[in-house]
Every structure is written in structure tokens, then in C-alpha cells.
């Protein structure tokens, strides 16, 4: 899958990874009303080449689990393990050196004293002293190496265990991502993006992280209620924002490669952070053996203000298929990776060039 960068640009480093179950519903909405809610400046326009007066908007609802940060190719669990190993190595080495040195000193002193018996009391004393020093040095080195290895293994495993349990304590939470295909005019020419119209989440921690790292998605707090074949998204006060009612589905879940619509999910996400355009890459791993997809029909009910630029109403969405570029589907066991946000210089922004 392509990242936020254009051809020849390296992919940005990953920020986090998670497993999700997703419901994906592409809608067709009035183009003019949608264009009116795009950021001012003229550098961002709806993607051309869409027939008719309608434009696509994609609603994705996720159940997120086992989310964790990544750095230098390793996730938080691995970094916790490595930190634990380092701490264990240092602590184990120090303790092992002390104990090994003490035992080695006693053993060396005893052996040195026996070796000095022919020399009388003076020989015993000198032999004990020399043997004690040699025994302390050898014992400390052996004890440090042995204990460091043991400490690294024990604390390394403990660090990973605490990290994994910590991520589970955060729990499984829900999010809604609503995007529309656009074209951003940048200093390097036009580039296709998926502009984030709105995000909702029931996780305060997710909202805090989005603001802290500067993705510019503008996540809003919401209540997400999941039932067997329905999803309701409401404000904290209970006002309905949107609802999805799933209909019939394929008898068996199959590989995601059978669905054409996944190709529309590869564009970089465009957010706005303090007036600046910010791009990030959301890589959805449809190619993993764990992924199962079911094309499904759906009805999407939009409440007042639920999707910027889209009025309230009901939308019928057909099931996705090999040639259906605007169909709904459910995906389970989907691994996702989110890159770090990258400021991008557009024709209306003087930010850092990506």
C-alpha cells in the first residue's frame, strides 16, 4: 500500500499499531454541500472524475483492541521487554558481582592459606591475602555474568508482561472515521488524499493522544453502542449522530482480496492541526491470514450534524463485491498501522515540505 509520500518518497515512521474489527460503509452524498465544508484556502478540492452530482463519503466504524505505540520498528511491548532486560542486566550484574566476589574471596583465601602452610604463619597470611584477592576478582566476574543473564531474562519477561497487561487494561474501545476523497495542491503538485471530515471515539485516551501527537483529526467524544447487527453513535447527551443497520451477508467470510473497494482505503489521511495540513498513513493489512471479510448490505441513518456537509437522512448501501466499488463490508482480525503525522506544505500553507 502506498503511504502519504509521493512516488520516490520514503514511508514515514510508524506511530502505533492495533487490531480492529471494522464495518465499512461508502455513501454517495450531494457534492455541492460537501464542498462547502472543506477548509478555506482553495488548496483542497473534492476529487474529480466522479460521475453525477454525488460524491463518495466513507464511514468506518472500528472496535479497536491491543493498541500500542511503535518506535524504530518495535512496538511498546518489545520496548518494555528490552528496557526490562537492560535493567535486569544492570541490577543482576551488580548483585552477582558482590555475591560472587564475596564467595570467591573466601574460597581464594582458604586455598591461598593452605598453599602457604610450608612458609609458616607468614606464608599462611600472604597466601590468604593473595588467594582472597584473586578469588574476589574471579568470583565477581563470574557472578556478574551469570546474574546479569538471569536478571535480564526475568525483568525482560516481566517488562513485556506488564506492557501487555497495561494495553489490555486500556480495554477495547470504539472509533468512527469519516473521510471523503480529495485532491490537495502541494508545493510538489496535486496529490490524492482522504480528508477526515470527522472522527468519533468513546476513549478519552484516544482523544488525548490525537491532540498530543498532532494528527488533526478533531476526534469528538461519543457513545458507541454495538449490538449484533446494529451500531449506534450518539453524543454524550444521547442525541443520535449516526446509526448502521446491517442486512444480509455472504454465507462465509472470505479473503479481503475479493473486494474491490479496499483500493479506495489506501490514500493518506489529511487532517488540519492549528490551520496546517497534516498527512498520516493508515495502513490496513488486508493481506494477513487472520482477516475475514463479509460483503453486507447496510442502512446508514445520519443524524443532524453527524457528518459535516451531509444532511440527515437514510442511505441504502449495497454489499461490496469484486467489481462493486461502493459496497459495504465487515472485516475482522484486521491489523492496522498508523504513521506519525507529517506537516505538508500546500499552496495555502507555509509548513514543512513533505
C-alpha positions as a printed NumPy array, in Angstrom:
array([[  0.   ,   0.   ,   0.   ],
       [  1.176,   3.482,  -0.695],
       [  1.909,   5.949,   2.076],
       [  1.472,   9.681,   2.399],
       [  4.588,  10.345,   0.374],
       [  4.516,  10.612,  -3.353],
       [  6.455,   8.343,  -5.672],
       [ 10.076,   8.019,  -4.584],
       [  9.47 ,   9.34 ,  -1.058],
       [ 10.228,   7.065,   1.904],
       [  7.315,   5.926,   4.022],
       [  7.02 ,   7.866,   7.3  ],
       [  7.822,   6.021,  10.542],
       [  5.011,   4.168,  12.251],
       [  3.37 ,   5.718,  15.265],
       [  1.121,   2.904,  16.521],
       [ -0.428,  -0.43 ,  15.687],
       [ -3.633,  -2.204,  16.685],
       [ -6.091,  -4.933,  15.767],
       [ -9.574,  -3.9  ,  14.689],
       [-12.901,  -5.271,  13.58 ],
       [-14.399,  -2.85 ,  11.084],
       [-17.679,  -2.018,   9.373],
       [-17.097,  -0.033,   6.172],
       [-19.987,   1.802,   4.504],
       [-19.359,   4.046,   1.46 ],
       [-22.098,   6.62 ,   0.854],
       [-22.961,   8.927,  -2.053],
       [-23.897,  12.439,  -0.957],
       [-24.598,  15.81 ,  -2.654],
       [-21.311,  17.187,  -3.918],
       [-22.011,  20.911,  -3.543],
       [-22.964,  20.687,   0.143],
       [-19.886,  18.622,   0.883],
       [-17.558,  21.035,  -0.92 ],
       [-18.858,  23.873,   1.254],
       [-17.348,  22.369,   4.436],
       [-13.793,  21.933,   3.093],
       [-11.123,  24.134,   4.722],
       [-10.767,  27.612,   3.247],
       [ -7.801,  28.453,   1.066],
       [ -8.599,  26.76 ,  -2.225],
       [ -5.774,  24.21 ,  -1.93 ],
       [ -8.161,  21.336,  -1.135],
       [-10.88 ,  20.266,  -3.571],
       [-13.089,  17.238,  -3.967],
       [-11.576,  14.561,  -6.147],
       [-12.601,  14.944,  -9.802],
       [-13.813,  12.273, -12.148],
       [-16.814,  11.186, -10.103],
       [-19.93 ,  10.909, -12.312],
       [-23.118,  12.794, -11.477],
       [-23.734,  15.307,  -8.743],
       [-22.885,  12.939,  -5.91 ],
       [-19.567,  12.396,  -4.165],
       [-18.375,   9.463,  -2.024],
       [-18.076,   9.616,   1.744],
       [-16.754,   6.588,   3.605],
       [-17.981,   5.75 ,   7.114],
       [-15.823,   3.274,   9.026],
       [-16.713,   2.015,  12.495],
       [-13.999,   0.178,  14.433],
       [-13.668,  -1.9  ,  17.529],
       [-10.022,  -1.364,  18.495],
       [ -8.026,  -3.743,  20.665],
       [ -4.398,  -4.223,  21.72 ],
       [ -3.351,  -0.767,  20.569],
       [  0.26 ,   0.191,  21.252],
       [  2.834,   2.738,  20.184],
       [  5.748,   1.849,  17.904],
       [  9.293,   3.21 ,  17.602],
       [ 12.226,   2.136,  15.426],
       [ 10.33 ,  -0.872,  14.145],
       [  9.421,  -2.257,  17.569],
       [  6.127,  -1.903,  19.407],
       [  5.675,  -0.839,  23.02 ],
       [  5.628,  -4.435,  24.267],
       [  9.03 ,  -5.132,  22.714],
       [ 10.481,  -1.859,  24.03 ],
       [  9.218,  -2.712,  27.519],
       [ 10.891,  -6.089,  27.245],
       [ 14.174,  -4.519,  26.113],
       [ 14.042,  -1.941,  28.904],
       [ 13.396,  -4.692,  31.41 ],
       [ 16.304,  -6.693,  30.066],
       [ 18.629,  -3.707,  30.367],
       [ 17.518,  -3.027,  33.914],
       [ 17.775,  -6.689,  34.809],
       [ 21.231,  -6.962,  33.29 ],
       [ 22.475,  -3.983,  35.285],
       [ 20.826,  -4.962,  38.555],
       [ 21.686,  -8.628,  38.2  ],
       [ 25.267,  -7.841,  37.293],
       [ 25.777,  -5.614,  40.333],
       [ 24.265,  -8.113,  42.767],
       [ 26.061, -11.027,  41.146],
       [ 29.397,  -9.248,  41.309],
       [ 29.006,  -8.558,  45.013],
       [ 27.946, -12.082,  45.929],
       [ 30.439, -13.724,  43.584],
       [ 33.256, -11.555,  44.864],
       [ 32.488, -12.371,  48.499],
       [ 32.281, -16.105,  47.908],
       [ 35.328, -16.063,  45.663],
       [ 37.296, -14.127,  48.252],
       [ 36.533, -16.667,  50.982],
       [ 37.36 , -19.594,  48.74 ],
       [ 40.55 , -17.973,  47.469],
       [ 41.689, -17.014,  50.952],
       [ 41.211, -20.559,  52.195],
       [ 43.045, -22.046,  49.239],
       [ 45.849, -19.485,  49.467],
       [ 46.27 , -20.191,  53.175],
       [ 46.666, -23.899,  52.517],
       [ 49.242, -23.172,  49.821],
       [ 51.225, -21.028,  52.29 ],
       [ 51.403, -23.633,  55.083],
       [ 55.058, -24.571,  54.379],
       [ 56.054, -20.958,  54.975],
       [ 54.604, -20.877,  58.458],
       [ 52.379, -18.106,  59.812],
       [ 53.778, -15.527,  57.395],
       [ 53.211, -17.811,  54.432],
       [ 49.649, -18.541,  55.527],
       [ 48.905, -14.807,  55.803],
       [ 50.393, -13.873,  52.471],
       [ 48.751, -16.861,  50.771],
       [ 45.348, -15.989,  52.223],
       [ 45.65 , -12.373,  51.113],
       [ 46.731, -13.253,  47.559],
       [ 44.158, -16.01 ,  47.244],
       [ 41.421, -13.74 ,  48.575],
       [ 42.155, -11.003,  46.03 ],
       [ 42.336, -13.459,  43.136],
       [ 39.197, -15.229,  44.298],
       [ 37.261, -11.953,  44.63 ],
       [ 38.202, -10.883,  41.089],
       [ 37.283, -14.205,  39.502],
       [ 34.156, -14.631,  41.586],
       [ 32.89 , -11.132,  40.847],
       [ 33.346, -11.594,  37.109],
       [ 31.625, -14.986,  37.089],
       [ 28.833, -13.836,  39.385],
       [ 28.158, -10.681,  37.37 ],
       [ 27.887, -12.572,  34.088],
       [ 25.631, -15.28 ,  35.47 ],
       [ 23.369, -12.972,  37.445],
       [ 23.161, -10.399,  34.657],
       [ 21.879, -13.024,  32.232],
       [ 19.364, -14.259,  34.769],
       [ 18.25 , -10.736,  35.681],
       [ 17.858,  -9.76 ,  32.059],
       [ 15.645, -12.744,  31.378],
       [ 13.49 , -12.248,  34.457],
       [ 12.973,  -8.481,  34.182],
       [ 12.726,  -8.599,  30.389],
       [  9.831, -11.032,  30.605],
       [  8.28 ,  -9.013,  33.406],
       [  8.534,  -5.795,  31.39 ],
       [  6.768,  -7.317,  28.387],
       [  4.103,  -8.88 ,  30.611],
       [  3.382,  -5.547,  32.312],
       [  3.157,  -3.79 ,  28.942],
       [  0.749,  -6.373,  27.52 ],
       [ -1.416,  -6.284,  30.629],
       [ -1.329,  -2.486,  30.549],
       [ -2.64 ,  -2.386,  26.995],
       [ -5.435,  -4.784,  27.978],
       [ -6.322,  -2.551,  30.91 ],
       [ -6.96 ,   0.223,  28.386],
       [ -9.686,  -2.035,  27.063],
       [-11.378,  -2.371,  23.719],
       [-12.83 ,   0.887,  22.501],
       [-14.795,   2.182,  19.547],
       [-13.985,   4.762,  16.89 ],
       [-15.681,   6.175,  13.796],
       [-13.654,   7.515,  10.866],
       [-15.475,   9.537,   8.187],
       [-13.487,  10.542,   5.099],
       [-14.013,  11.81 ,   1.565],
       [-11.579,  11.617,  -1.394],
       [ -9.98 ,  14.974,  -2.231],
       [ -7.019,  16.456,  -4.034],
       [ -4.525,  18.643,  -2.156],
       [ -2.476,  21.163,  -4.133],
       [  1.038,  20.995,  -2.673],
       [  4.406,  22.507,  -3.496],
       [  5.197,  19.288,  -5.354],
       [  1.955,  19.195,  -7.285],
       [ -1.504,  17.729,  -6.67 ],
       [ -1.83 ,  14.601,  -4.558],
       [ -4.876,  12.448,  -3.721],
       [ -5.85 ,  12.362,  -0.041],
       [ -8.68 ,  11.148,   2.148],
       [ -9.827,  14.259,   4.008],
       [-11.028,  13.447,   7.525],
       [-14.452,  15.062,   7.863],
       [-14.992,  13.811,  11.404],
       [-13.877,  11.217,  13.936],
       [-15.749,   9.976,  16.983],
       [-14.443,   7.855,  19.839],
       [-15.603,   6.604,  23.222],
       [-11.997,   6.563,  24.52 ],
       [-10.731,   9.676,  26.364],
       [ -7.19 ,   8.33 ,  25.987],
       [ -7.585,   8.119,  22.2  ],
       [ -8.744,  11.749,  22.069],
       [ -5.813,  12.832,  24.252],
       [ -3.296,  11.019,  22.055],
       [ -4.729,  12.509,  18.869],
       [ -4.27 ,  16.038,  20.217],
       [ -0.88 ,  15.326,  21.785],
       [  0.697,  13.945,  18.61 ],
       [ -0.981,  16.449,  16.273],
       [ -2.892,  14.296,  13.78 ],
       [ -5.517,  16.983,  13.243],
       [ -8.459,  14.567,  13.064],
       [-10.528,  16.516,  15.578],
       [-11.879,  13.474,  17.42 ],
       [-15.18 ,  14.091,  19.195],
       [-16.42 ,  12.227,  22.272],
       [-19.356,   9.93 ,  21.61 ],
       [-21.206,   6.895,  22.872],
       [-20.818,   3.853,  20.622],
       [-23.337,   1.081,  21.19 ],
       [-22.614,  -2.22 ,  19.433],
       [-25.24 ,  -4.914,  19.071],
       [-25.423,  -7.928,  16.806],
       [-26.435,  -6.24 ,  13.582],
       [-26.582,  -2.592,  14.588],
       [-24.286,   0.221,  15.659],
       [-25.485,   3.456,  17.248],
       [-23.304,   6.533,  17.658],
       [-24.652,   9.234,  19.985],
       [-23.462,  12.336,  21.738],
       [-22.79 ,  12.14 ,  25.443],
       [-26.239,  13.615,  25.934],
       [-27.821,  10.84 ,  23.877],
       [-28.548,  12.734,  20.643],
       [-28.196,  10.368,  17.641],
       [-25.295,  11.149,  15.31 ],
       [-25.45 ,   8.119,  13.052],
       [-26.639,   4.537,  13.082],
       [-25.828,   1.497,  10.945],
       [-28.186,  -1.434,  10.467],
       [-26.528,  -4.39 ,   8.777],
       [-28.58 ,  -6.568,   6.44 ],
       [-27.839,  -9.797,   4.621],
       [-24.303, -11.016,   4.194],
       [-22.383, -13.689,   2.335],
       [-22.709, -17.172,   3.791],
       [-18.977, -17.447,   4.541],
       [-16.266, -14.929,   5.189],
       [-13.509, -14.917,   2.617],
       [-10.219, -13.194,   1.79 ],
       [-10.336,  -9.421,   1.524],
       [ -8.667,  -9.592,  -1.876],
       [-12.062, -10.473,  -3.331],
       [-13.336,  -6.963,  -2.537],
       [-12.532,  -4.151,  -4.94 ],
       [-13.424,  -1.347,  -2.509],
       [-10.343,  -1.817,  -0.336],
       [ -8.317,   0.02 ,  -3.004],
       [-10.17 ,   3.208,  -2.043],
       [ -8.794,   2.946,   1.52 ],
       [ -5.125,   3.464,   0.685],
       [ -4.961,   7.257,   0.313],
       [ -3.153,   9.154,   3.105],
       [ -5.379,  10.781,   5.709],
       [ -5.451,  14.561,   5.715],
       [ -6.134,  16.41 ,   8.963],
       [ -5.85 ,  20.054,   9.993],
       [ -3.767,  20.96 ,  13.034],
       [ -3.864,  24.645,  14.035],
       [ -4.525,  25.692,  10.475],
       [ -1.792,  23.489,   8.989],
       [ -2.353,  20.499,   6.723],
       [ -1.133,  17.223,   8.236],
       [ -0.825,  13.868,   6.464],
       [ -0.641,  10.428,   8.03 ],
       [ -0.789,   6.918,   6.681],
       [ -3.31 ,   4.356,   7.895],
       [ -2.126,   1.003,   6.612],
       [ -4.813,  -1.678,   6.726],
       [ -3.34 ,  -5.186,   6.45 ],
       [ -5.985,  -6.963,   4.417],
       [ -3.368,  -9.491,   3.284],
       [ -2.972, -11.231,   6.673],
       [ -4.369, -14.775,   7.074],
       [ -6.303, -13.644,  10.152],
       [ -8.539, -11.302,   8.12 ],
       [-12.051, -12.364,   7.185],
       [-14.429, -10.184,   5.186],
       [-18.165, -10.424,   4.634],
       [-19.842,  -8.261,   1.995],
       [-23.053,  -6.983,   3.574],
       [-25.918,  -4.703,   2.735],
       [-26.432,  -1.841,   5.163],
       [-28.664,   1.086,   6.01 ],
       [-26.933,   4.166,   7.367],
       [-29.056,   6.7  ,   9.25 ],
       [-27.405,  10.111,   9.605],
       [-28.498,  12.483,  12.343],
       [-28.321,  16.262,  12.271],
       [-24.646,  17.291,  12.301],
       [-23.404,  13.706,  12.378],
       [-21.343,  14.164,   9.207],
       [-20.222,  17.696,   8.238],
       [-21.644,  18.706,   4.88 ],
       [-24.178,  15.893,   4.82 ],
       [-27.752,  16.427,   5.912],
       [-29.806,  13.976,   7.982],
       [-31.336,  11.059,   6.137],
       [-31.156,   7.363,   5.37 ],
       [-28.765,   5.757,   2.903],
       [-29.072,   2.239,   1.493],
       [-25.657,   0.707,   0.778],
       [-25.259,  -2.402,  -1.401],
       [-22.887,  -5.194,  -0.472],
       [-19.318,  -4.951,  -1.737],
       [-18.097,  -7.322,  -4.411],
       [-15.199,  -7.978,  -6.801],
       [-16.382,  -5.199,  -9.126],
       [-18.522,  -3.11 ,  -6.756],
       [-16.529,  -0.017,  -5.889],
       [-19.108,   1.356,  -3.455],
       [-20.286,  -1.523,  -1.324],
       [-20.402,  -2.223,   2.399],
       [-18.483,  -4.97 ,   4.144],
       [-17.416,  -6.205,   7.577],
       [-13.772,  -7.127,   8.266],
       [-12.498,  -8.957,  11.34 ],
       [ -8.955,  -9.603,  12.552],
       [ -7.625,  -6.6  ,  10.658],
       [ -4.19 ,  -5.307,  11.611],
       [ -3.682,  -1.547,  11.183],
       [ -0.591,   0.654,  11.404],
       [ -0.752,   4.416,  11.766],
       [  2.238,   6.563,  10.795],
       [  3.453,   9.683,  12.541],
       [  1.745,  12.865,  11.268],
       [  3.718,  14.81 ,   8.68 ],
       [  3.088,  18.534,   8.06 ],
       [  2.686,  19.211,   4.353],
       [  3.209,  22.486,   2.555],
       [  0.246,  23.294,   0.374],
       [ -0.359,  26.336,  -1.773],
       [ -2.102,  27.936,   1.228],
       [  0.338,  26.815,   3.918],
       [  3.97 ,  27.511,   4.726],
       [  4.533,  24.385,   6.751],
       [  7.313,  21.846,   6.388],
       [  7.519,  20.26 ,   2.952],
       [  6.806,  16.521,   2.826]])
